[in-house]
Amino acid sequence: MDKLCDRLREVHEAGVYRLNCTVDEVRTATQQAGFELFDADCSEAHNKGALLATLAQTITAPEWFGNNWDALGDALGDLSWRPAPGYVLILRDVNLAVAEEVMLNGILLEAASFWEEQGKAFWAFFA
């Protein structure tokens, strides 16, 4: 578990990945690292609007969240309402159209790049 915790702290390796361990292992390592964990159950989010609503609830997005891709990008690049030395977002059972999944991946990669510039790790795991 310490190895996973150490890996999560590697700012330059953070990004978007498929989860290759259990969610519980990530949860424990995230807690050990002192990072903020967002665990999104997307199993009922079968379209863009439902996914955005699920993610907004998961990250406890502020009232200005506009339920669109730009708002998601803005929120993931802010997170001032959830200050932490790093972030881990688990997306469980994502079931979107290919174009929507491509858009989501791009937003997550942009968030990881932004946080890397700030010296913080941002990990997104599809589970």
Backbone hydrogen bonds in HBPLUS format (Angstrom, degrees):
<---DONOR---> <-ACCEPTOR-->    atom                        ^
c    i                          cat <-CA-CA->   ^        H-A-AA   ^      H-
h    n   atom  resd res      DA  || num        DHA   H-A  angle D-A-AA Bond
n    s   type  num  typ     dist DA aas  dist angle  dist       angle   num
A0005-CYS N   A0001-MET O   2.96 MM   4  6.26 161.3  2.00 154.0 159.6     1
A0006-ASP N   A0002-ASP O   2.85 MM   4  6.06 161.9  1.88 149.9 154.5     2
A0007-ARG N   A0003-LYS O   2.93 MM   4  6.15 151.2  2.01 142.2 150.7     3
A0008-LEU N   A0004-LEU O   2.91 MM   4  6.20 154.1  1.98 150.6 156.9     4
A0009-ARG N   A0005-CYS O   3.31 MM   4  6.62 138.6  2.49 141.2 151.3     5
A0009-ARG N   A0006-ASP O   3.16 MM   3  5.26 131.5  2.41  96.4 109.2     6
A0010-GLU N   A0007-ARG O   3.00 MM   3  5.30 159.7  2.04 110.9 117.6     7
A0011-VAL N   A0009-ARG O   2.97 MM   2  5.78 110.4  2.47 115.2  98.8     8
A0013-GLU N   A0010-GLU O   3.07 MM   3  5.51 154.9  2.14 113.3 121.1     9
A0014-ALA N   A0011-VAL O   3.35 MM   3  5.44 149.5  2.45 100.4 108.8    10
A0124-ALA N   A0015-GLY O   2.87 MM 109  6.17 157.1  1.92 161.4 161.6    11
A0017-TYR N   A0124-ALA O   2.87 MM 107  6.29 161.5  1.90 164.5 170.5    12
A0126-PHE N   A0017-TYR O   2.84 MM 109  6.32 157.9  1.89 153.6 160.7    13
A0019-LEU N   A0126-PHE O   2.90 MM 107  5.70 172.7  1.91 148.9 147.5    14
A0026-VAL N   A0022-THR O   3.19 MM   4  6.60 156.1  2.25 146.5 152.4    15
A0027-ARG N   A0023-VAL O   2.80 MM   4  6.04 160.7  1.83 154.1 160.3    16
A0028-THR N   A0024-ASP O   2.95 MM   4  6.13 164.7  1.97 149.0 152.1    17
A0029-ALA N   A0025-GLU O   3.00 MM   4  6.15 166.0  2.02 147.3 151.5    18
A0030-THR N   A0026-VAL O   2.80 MM   4  5.89 154.4  1.86 151.6 158.9    19
A0031-GLN N   A0027-ARG O   3.03 MM   4  6.27 157.9  2.08 148.4 153.7    20
A0032-GLN N   A0028-THR O   2.95 MM   4  6.23 159.9  1.99 150.4 156.2    21
A0033-ALA N   A0029-ALA O   2.94 MM   4  6.14 147.9  2.04 143.2 151.6    22
A0034-GLY N   A0030-THR O   3.09 MM   4  6.22 118.0  2.49 134.4 149.7    23
A0035-PHE N   A0030-THR O   3.05 MM   5  5.32 148.3  2.15 160.1 157.4    24
A0034-GLY N   A0031-GLN O   3.02 MM   3  5.02 144.3  2.16  98.6 109.6    25
A0036-GLU N   A0086-GLY O   2.96 MM  50  6.34 162.2  1.99 155.2 151.9    26
A0088-VAL N   A0036-GLU O   2.89 MM  52  6.24 150.7  1.98 166.7 171.1    27
A0038-PHE N   A0088-VAL O   2.76 MM  50  6.11 159.5  1.80 164.0 169.9    28
A0090-ILE N   A0038-PHE O   2.73 MM  52  6.15 164.9  1.76 166.9 172.3    29
A0040-ALA N   A0090-ILE O   2.75 MM  50  5.88 165.6  1.77 167.9 166.0    30
A0092-ARG N   A0040-ALA O   2.81 MM  52  5.99 174.1  1.81 173.5 175.4    31
A0042-CYS N   A0092-ARG O   2.88 MM  50  5.49 148.8  1.98 139.4 149.2    32
A0045-ALA N   A0042-CYS O   3.00 MM   3  5.06 158.1  2.05 108.6 115.7    33
A0051-LEU N   A0047-ASN O   2.93 MM   4  6.14 160.2  1.97 157.6 164.1    34
A0052-LEU N   A0048-LYS O   2.86 MM   4  6.07 167.7  1.87 159.1 162.2    35
A0053-ALA N   A0049-GLY O   2.99 MM   4  6.17 155.8  2.05 145.0 151.8    36
A0054-THR N   A0050-ALA O   2.95 MM   4  6.13 155.5  2.01 144.9 151.6    37
A0055-LEU N   A0051-LEU O   2.87 MM   4  6.15 163.3  1.90 156.9 161.1    38
A0056-ALA N   A0052-LEU O   2.85 MM   4  5.97 157.2  1.90 147.0 153.8    39
A0057-GLN N   A0053-ALA O   3.03 MM   4  6.18 159.5  2.07 145.4 150.5    40
A0058-THR N   A0054-THR O   2.91 MM   4  6.11 155.4  1.97 145.8 153.5    41
A0059-ILE N   A0055-LEU O   2.97 MM   4  6.16 161.6  2.00 153.9 156.6    42
A0061-ALA N   A0056-ALA O   2.83 MM   5  4.91 166.9  1.85 147.1 151.0    43
A0060-THR N   A0057-GLN O   3.17 MM   3  4.82 153.6  2.25  96.7 104.2    44
A0065-PHE N   A0062-PRO O   3.05 MM   3  5.83 168.3  2.06 124.9 128.3    45
A0072-LEU N   A0068-ASN O   3.06 MM   4  6.42 154.4  2.13 153.7 161.4    46
A0073-GLY N   A0069-TRP O   2.96 MM   4  6.28 164.3  1.99 156.3 159.8    47
A0074-ASP N   A0070-ASP O   2.85 MM   4  6.12 161.1  1.89 151.4 157.0    48
A0075-ALA N   A0071-ALA O   2.83 MM   4  5.97 161.8  1.86 149.8 154.8    49
A0076-LEU N   A0072-LEU O   2.89 MM   4  6.07 169.0  1.90 157.3 160.0    50
A0077-GLY N   A0073-GLY O   3.04 MM   4  6.09 133.6  2.26 138.4 150.3    51
A0078-ASP N   A0075-ALA O   3.07 MM   3  5.10 161.4  2.11 108.3 111.2    52
A0079-LEU N   A0075-ALA O   3.12 MM   4  6.00 131.3  2.37 152.6 162.5    53
A0082-ARG N   A0079-LEU O   2.92 MM   3  5.30 161.7  1.95 113.7 119.4    54
A0087-TYR N   A0121-ALA O   2.80 MM  34  6.16 161.7  1.84 152.8 159.0    55
A0123-TRP N   A0087-TYR O   2.88 MM  36  6.19 164.6  1.91 147.4 150.9    56
A0089-LEU N   A0123-TRP O   2.74 MM  34  6.07 159.1  1.78 153.1 160.3    57
A0125-PHE N   A0089-LEU O   2.76 MM  36  6.21 160.8  1.80 162.8 169.2    58
A0091-LEU N   A0125-PHE O   2.77 MM  34  6.04 169.8  1.78 166.4 167.9    59
A0127-ALA N   A0091-LEU O   2.86 MM  36  5.92 169.4  1.87 141.7 144.5    60
A0100-GLU N   A0097-ALA O   3.09 MM   3  5.34 117.6  2.49 103.2 118.1    61
A0101-GLU N   A0097-ALA O   2.94 MM   4  6.24 156.4  2.00 157.4 165.1    62
A0102-VAL N   A0098-VAL O   2.89 MM   4  6.15 154.6  1.96 153.6 160.6    63
A0103-MET N   A0099-ALA O   3.05 MM   4  6.28 156.3  2.11 142.5 148.6    64
A0104-LEU N   A0100-GLU O   2.92 MM   4  6.16 162.1  1.96 149.1 153.8    65
A0105-ASN N   A0101-GLU O   2.90 MM   4  6.10 163.0  1.93 148.5 153.1    66
A0106-GLY N   A0102-VAL O   3.02 MM   4  6.26 156.6  2.07 147.1 153.2    67
A0107-ILE N   A0103-MET O   3.03 MM   4  6.35 156.7  2.09 152.0 157.9    68
A0108-LEU N   A0104-LEU O   2.94 MM   4  6.21 161.3  1.98 155.8 161.0    69
A0109-LEU N   A0105-ASN O   2.89 MM   4  6.10 157.3  1.94 150.9 157.2    70
A0110-GLU N   A0106-GLY O   2.95 MM   4  6.15 153.7  2.02 145.1 152.3    71
A0111-ALA N   A0107-ILE O   2.96 MM   4  6.21 153.5  2.04 146.2 153.3    72
A0112-ALA N   A0108-LEU O   2.96 MM   4  6.24 158.9  2.01 147.7 153.2    73
A0113-SER N   A0109-LEU O   2.96 MM   4  6.18 156.9  2.01 146.7 153.0    74
A0114-PHE N   A0110-GLU O   2.87 MM   4  6.08 161.0  1.91 150.0 155.2    75
A0115-TRP N   A0111-ALA O   2.93 MM   4  6.15 171.9  1.94 156.5 158.2    76
A0116-GLU N   A0112-ALA O   2.93 MM   4  6.06 146.3  2.04 141.5 151.2    77
A0117-GLU N   A0113-SER O   3.14 MM   4  6.43 154.2  2.21 147.2 152.6    78
A0118-GLN N   A0115-TRP O   3.00 MM   3  4.88 130.5  2.25  92.7 106.9    79
A0120-LYS N   A0115-TRP O   2.84 MM   5  5.12 165.1  1.87 152.9 147.7    80
A0119-GLY N   A0116-GLU O   2.93 MM   3  4.97 157.1  1.98 105.0 112.2    81
